[in-house]
Amino acid sequence: MRIALLTYSTKPRGGVVHTLALAEALARRGADVTVWTLGREGDGAFFRTVDRRVAVEVVPFAPQDGENVGDRIIRSIATLRAEFTSHAYDVVHAQDCITANAVGRCIRTIHHLDQFTTPALAACHERAIVEPYARICVSAAVAADVQAGWGLGCTVIPNGVDAARFEAASTDAARRRHWEAELGRYILAVGGIEPRKGSIDLLEAYALMSARRPDLRLVFAGGETLFDYRDYRARFDARAQELGITPLVLGVVADDELPFLVAQAEMFSFLSVKEGFGLAAMEALAAGVPVTARDLPVLREVFGDSVMYASTHADMAIALGRPRDDASTERGRALARAHRWDEVAEAHLEFYAVVAG
């Protein structure tokens, strides 16, 4: 079976991580897989090495000065559409709104639903939901949202997790020591400073918590995004100054260092206001790090009793300051181990056989 998986970027965002891991697991099961993407900012390859059994096609996508987000997305779609060769594949599987608009007839994984205010972007989002001939969601909560909003059914195939990689990092004291020496003790958030991640809420909660736990630093990692969050970042910086907080913003961390940064954290903050699954939080659980999550139905579905939930800044502050608990650590690790990419790949192959066979 010749499979094309498509993602919008080479950078380490959740959907891109999912695409690469799924492609490698499919290849391990004998599928002929090619991953297509756009090479933003001169990228000619993904943020990490990809299994040699997976073919990679990176379509050049040069930046343009003064281009707004809407125009960049429209140009992204047109650029990928001009290069993609759909006739070469038995299955074309888009992982996001941009690639679903670019490739025509396809399967689409809907990781989460976005809300756009500009007509062009709203239309792209709509087409990427209604035009694919089959849909996958990574959680039942997102599938229910699609059913409620569009009357369309989705097959639920949860994410996999490279649990062994993050669990191994938790036992490698020498590699973790670098982060301990550089950062001390810290609360970590991964994914950048943006509205969907609830970054300002984390500032508010941390300010309340730090009065009781002044030993814990606030650290942000990640941050590559297609969208323009400069206004939100300005509000974030202004609020941090008002609260007397100096968070450390690391930006994108090298892929081979990320597990050790995660494993060394005292607490992992996952206060997103919208999620489809929560891969970064699941990786933290695999590393034995406790997680404080916003109390959302989708996160209740995915994480059960393996994380601490909070809805208000006061409750978030209490949860963020709690010490590690051995029983919770083992529950979290067991949950992460249960999400195996090889099983996810097998479920995809069965799905492809039904809908594309």
Secondary structure as the mmCIF struct_conf table of DSSP 4:
data_model
#
loop_
_struct_conf.conf_type_id
_struct_conf.id
_struct_conf.beg_label_comp_id
_struct_conf.beg_label_asym_id
_struct_conf.beg_label_seq_id
_struct_conf.end_label_comp_id
_struct_conf.end_label_asym_id
_struct_conf.end_label_seq_id
STRN STRN1 ARG A 2 LEU A 6
BEND BEND1 TYR A 8 TYR A 8
BEND BEND2 THR A 10 LYS A 11
HELX_RH_AL_P HELX_RH_AL_P1 GLY A 14 ARG A 28
TURN_TY1_P TURN_TY1_P1 ARG A 29 GLY A 30
STRN STRN2 ASP A 32 ARG A 40
TURN_TY1_P TURN_TY1_P2 GLU A 41 GLY A 42
BEND BEND3 ALA A 45 ALA A 45
BEND BEND4 PHE A 47 ARG A 48
TURN_TY1_P TURN_TY1_P3 ARG A 52 ARG A 53
BEND BEND5 VAL A 54 VAL A 54
STRN STRN3 ALA A 55 PHE A 61
TURN_TY1_P TURN_TY1_P4 ASP A 65 GLY A 66
HELX_RH_AL_P HELX_RH_AL_P2 VAL A 69 GLU A 83
HELX_RH_3T_P HELX_RH_3T_P1 SER A 86 ALA A 88
BEND BEND6 ASP A 90 ASP A 90
STRN STRN4 VAL A 91 ALA A 94
BEND BEND7 ASP A 96 ASP A 96
HELX_RH_AL_P HELX_RH_AL_P3 CYS A 97 VAL A 103
BEND BEND8 GLY A 104 ARG A 105
STRN STRN5 ILE A 107 ILE A 110
BEND BEND9 THR A 118 THR A 118
HELX_RH_AL_P HELX_RH_AL_P4 PRO A 119 VAL A 130
BEND BEND10 GLU A 131 TYR A 133
STRN STRN6 ALA A 134 CYS A 137
BEND BEND11 VAL A 138 SER A 139
HELX_RH_AL_P HELX_RH_AL_P5 ALA A 140 TRP A 150
STRN STRN7 THR A 155 VAL A 156
HELX_LH_PP_P HELX_LH_PP_P1 PRO A 158 GLY A 160
HELX_RH_AL_P HELX_RH_AL_P6 ALA A 163 SER A 170
TURN_TY1_P TURN_TY1_P5 THR A 171 THR A 171
HELX_RH_AL_P HELX_RH_AL_P7 ALA A 173 LEU A 183
STRN STRN8 ARG A 185 VAL A 190
BEND BEND12 GLY A 191 GLY A 191
BEND BEND13 ILE A 193 ILE A 193
HELX_RH_3T_P HELX_RH_3T_P2 PRO A 195 LYS A 197
TURN_TY1_P TURN_TY1_P6 GLY A 198 GLY A 198
HELX_RH_AL_P HELX_RH_AL_P8 SER A 199 SER A 210
TURN_TY1_P TURN_TY1_P7 ALA A 211 ARG A 212
TURN_TY1_P TURN_TY1_P8 PRO A 214 ASP A 215
STRN STRN9 LEU A 216 ALA A 221
BEND BEND14 LEU A 226 PHE A 227
HELX_RH_AL_P HELX_RH_AL_P9 ARG A 230 LEU A 243
TURN_TY1_P TURN_TY1_P9 GLY A 244 GLY A 244
STRN STRN10 LEU A 248 VAL A 249
BEND BEND15 VAL A 252 VAL A 252
HELX_LH_PP_P HELX_LH_PP_P2 VAL A 253 ALA A 254
TURN_TY1_P TURN_TY1_P10 ASP A 255 GLU A 257
HELX_RH_AL_P HELX_RH_AL_P10 LEU A 258 GLN A 264
BEND BEND16 GLU A 266 GLU A 266
STRN STRN11 MET A 267 PHE A 270
BEND BEND17 VAL A 273 LYS A 274
BEND BEND18 GLY A 276 PHE A 277
HELX_RH_AL_P HELX_RH_AL_P11 LEU A 279 ALA A 286
TURN_TY1_P TURN_TY1_P11 ALA A 287 GLY A 288
STRN STRN12 VAL A 291 ARG A 294
HELX_RH_AL_P HELX_RH_AL_P12 PRO A 297 PHE A 303
TURN_TY1_P TURN_TY1_P12 GLY A 304 ASP A 305
BEND BEND19 SER A 306 VAL A 307
STRN STRN13 MET A 308 ALA A 310
BEND BEND20 THR A 312 THR A 312
HELX_RH_AL_P HELX_RH_AL_P13 HIS A 313 LEU A 320
TURN_TY1_P TURN_TY1_P13 GLY A 321 GLY A 321
HELX_LH_PP_P HELX_LH_PP_P3 ARG A 322 ARG A 324
HELX_RH_AL_P HELX_RH_AL_P14 ASP A 326 ALA A 338
HELX_RH_AL_P HELX_RH_AL_P15 TRP A 341 ALA A 356
#
